[in-house]
Each structure stands twice: as C-alpha cells, then as structure tokens.
Amino acid sequence: MVWLIVLGVTDPKFIATITMTESHFLLKLHCIRSIDRRLCSVVYYFSSGQLLWGWLALSVLLPGFLVQGVSYVWFRADGQQGQCLSVVLHLLQLGVWKR
C-alpha cells in the first residue's frame, strides 16, 4: 500500500476499497494514473453500484464531451493538420480553446 502514498493517494476510504477484487483493483489503478479524474469518478460510481451518483456525474460531464466531439469533427472538416495533436487536445477537453 506504500505505492499508493507515493502516487499521491492519501484518502483512507479509497485505499480501503483497493482490496475488493482484482478487476476493481486494476480499474482503480488505471483511474489513479488517468489524466481525467472526472471520467474516473463516473466509472467508480457505476462499478461500486452507486448508480444515482454515476448518472448524475455523467449528466454533468456529457455536455462537455459532446462539445469536444463537435469541435473535433469541425477541425477534421476544416482539413487541419496534426490530427494526433488534435485528438489528444480534445480528449483532454482542451480542443475548444485551440479554435
């Protein structure tokens, strides 16, 4: 469990949930290393059976993801170069700021 503290996870409740199952462990490990923690919280709520909180969090995040998707399609329609960079920016929710 020392590696969790090294990664910056100090919440005892979160550390206690690590011991559930291997699949939950891998999911939480991926979420710790994930850049977008908001999406990680949605996955966590659904995987832990807290459906109401999962749907509420998803309903807050969905409009932002839709805007980024429209922005990415718009970039492709304009024929912008550097699609790899554009994909990364849109996945990080920064694509709109580039336009």
Beta strands, then each sheet from edge to edge (+ up, - down):
end
